[in-house]
Amino acid sequence: MPRLFFAIPIPIELRQKLLSAFSQKNFPGIRFTPIENLHITAHFLGTTSEEKIPEMLQRAKQISESTSSFELKLDSFKTIFQKKKPVMIWAQFEENFSYENLCLKLREAFPTGENRNPNPHATLARIKQLKQLPFEPPKAKSFSFVTDSLELFESLTHPEGAEYKLIERWKLK
């Protein structure tokens, strides 16, 4: 059964800008996200039965057609901690009502039990077994982009990291 998630695509030139803020990317214990995998998750579905996919595609199309495009603005680079250890580096975007609304529509249509506030971010790096980062996260040079589509991906996990396979893309109205 495939592991699926809905995502907001980030334009390629802005993905390059996000990753280039980290001039050196070879640190033991830190794995930067490949540029082709950078996105903003709108709703993680997890393992989903194949039989549900056609109905999901139709419902996601309806949601996309009823959602206007919106602007997302980069706020900062943020280190995420668990048990006082760094585990991820995010590109944190400003809170956005339209993004939240889209996430909540997806949650209502495809319930998973997720109840945290939607938080627009892109995971730039995953960190393993470090007590602290070997560098200070850079200051973010703010930019924004207009989100005009929603995508559904399958996440394929491999020992060297995840591979994301695009299943469908819908234009927002």
Secondary structure, 3 states (H helix, E strand, C coil): CCEEEEEEECCHHHHHHHHHCCCCCCECCEEECCHHHCEEEEEEEEECCHHHHHHHHHHHHHHHHCCCCEEEEEEEEEEEEECCEEEEEEEEECCCHHHHHHHHHHHHHCCCCCCCCCCCEEEEEEECCCCCCCCCCCCCCCCEEEECEEEEEEEEEECCEEEEEEEEEEECC
